Amino acid sequence: MAEVDPADTSIMSYTVRHHKFDPVTNHFRWFDLKTFDTENEMVQLMNEIFEDIEQRRILGKASAKEQVAGSHNEPNSQPRTRGESDYSIIK
């Protein structure tokens, strides 16, 4: 998988995010995991995380709030404000 710098706004990039419990803040929040240069790589990692969540859910070890999502970032785009996103969520 070709990871890229998530701060590089000169290229099209695809970021995988994971909504999970954060013991530091004691609540669920989104974590940016990895950023790739192709959508296929993003989807592959999202599917791996989804399978892990589902297996842990079957065992009673994952919250119903836990999810994975992906976003695409256009070249030279401005960072989105809170509440704006292009996420594809897999529950």
Contacts in CASP RR format, 6 or more apart in sequence:
PFRMAT RR
TARGET T0000
AUTHOR 0000-0000-0000
METHOD contacts of the structure
MODEL  1
MAEVDPADTSIMSYTVRHHKFDPVTNHFRWFDLKTFDTENEMVQLMNEIF
EDIEQRRILGKASAKEQVAGSHNEPNSQPRTRGESDYSIIK
1 34 0 8 1.000
1 36 0 8 1.000
1 41 0 8 1.000
1 44 0 8 1.000
1 45 0 8 1.000
2 36 0 8 1.000
2 37 0 8 1.000
2 38 0 8 1.000
2 41 0 8 1.000
3 34 0 8 1.000
3 35 0 8 1.000
3 36 0 8 1.000
4 11 0 8 1.000
4 13 0 8 1.000
4 35 0 8 1.000
4 36 0 8 1.000
4 37 0 8 1.000
5 35 0 8 1.000
6 13 0 8 1.000
6 15 0 8 1.000
6 32 0 8 1.000
6 35 0 8 1.000
9 73 0 8 1.000
9 75 0 8 1.000
9 76 0 8 1.000
9 77 0 8 1.000
10 75 0 8 1.000
10 76 0 8 1.000
11 37 0 8 1.000
11 75 0 8 1.000
12 37 0 8 1.000
12 72 0 8 1.000
12 73 0 8 1.000
12 74 0 8 1.000
12 75 0 8 1.000
13 35 0 8 1.000
13 36 0 8 1.000
13 37 0 8 1.000
13 72 0 8 1.000
13 73 0 8 1.000
14 35 0 8 1.000
14 36 0 8 1.000
14 37 0 8 1.000
14 38 0 8 1.000
14 39 0 8 1.000
14 41 0 8 1.000
14 42 0 8 1.000
14 70 0 8 1.000
14 71 0 8 1.000
14 72 0 8 1.000
14 73 0 8 1.000
15 32 0 8 1.000
15 33 0 8 1.000
15 34 0 8 1.000
15 35 0 8 1.000
15 36 0 8 1.000
15 42 0 8 1.000
15 70 0 8 1.000
15 71 0 8 1.000
15 72 0 8 1.000
15 73 0 8 1.000
16 32 0 8 1.000
16 33 0 8 1.000
16 34 0 8 1.000
16 35 0 8 1.000
16 36 0 8 1.000
16 42 0 8 1.000
16 45 0 8 1.000
16 46 0 8 1.000
16 49 0 8 1.000
16 68 0 8 1.000
16 69 0 8 1.000
16 70 0 8 1.000
17 30 0 8 1.000
17 31 0 8 1.000
17 32 0 8 1.000
17 33 0 8 1.000
17 68 0 8 1.000
17 69 0 8 1.000
17 70 0 8 1.000
17 71 0 8 1.000
17 87 0 8 1.000
18 30 0 8 1.000
18 31 0 8 1.000
18 33 0 8 1.000
18 49 0 8 1.000
18 66 0 8 1.000
18 67 0 8 1.000
18 68 0 8 1.000
18 69 0 8 1.000
19 28 0 8 1.000
19 29 0 8 1.000
19 30 0 8 1.000
19 31 0 8 1.000
19 65 0 8 1.000
19 66 0 8 1.000
19 67 0 8 1.000
19 68 0 8 1.000
19 69 0 8 1.000
20 28 0 8 1.000
20 29 0 8 1.000
20 31 0 8 1.000
20 63 0 8 1.000
20 66 0 8 1.000
21 27 0 8 1.000
21 28 0 8 1.000
21 63 0 8 1.000
21 65 0 8 1.000
21 66 0 8 1.000
22 28 0 8 1.000
22 29 0 8 1.000
22 31 0 8 1.000
28 63 0 8 1.000
28 65 0 8 1.000
28 66 0 8 1.000
30 69 0 8 1.000
33 45 0 8 1.000
33 49 0 8 1.000
34 45 0 8 1.000
35 73 0 8 1.000
36 42 0 8 1.000
36 45 0 8 1.000
39 72 0 8 1.000
42 70 0 8 1.000
42 72 0 8 1.000
46 68 0 8 1.000
46 69 0 8 1.000
46 70 0 8 1.000
46 88 0 8 1.000
46 90 0 8 1.000
47 90 0 8 1.000
49 68 0 8 1.000
50 68 0 8 1.000
50 90 0 8 1.000
53 62 0 8 1.000
53 66 0 8 1.000
53 67 0 8 1.000
53 68 0 8 1.000
54 62 0 8 1.000
56 62 0 8 1.000
57 64 0 8 1.000
57 66 0 8 1.000
67 89 0 8 1.000
67 90 0 8 1.000
67 91 0 8 1.000
68 89 0 8 1.000
68 90 0 8 1.000
69 87 0 8 1.000
69 88 0 8 1.000
69 89 0 8 1.000
69 90 0 8 1.000
70 87 0 8 1.000
70 88 0 8 1.000
70 89 0 8 1.000
71 85 0 8 1.000
71 86 0 8 1.000
71 87 0 8 1.000
71 88 0 8 1.000
72 86 0 8 1.000
END
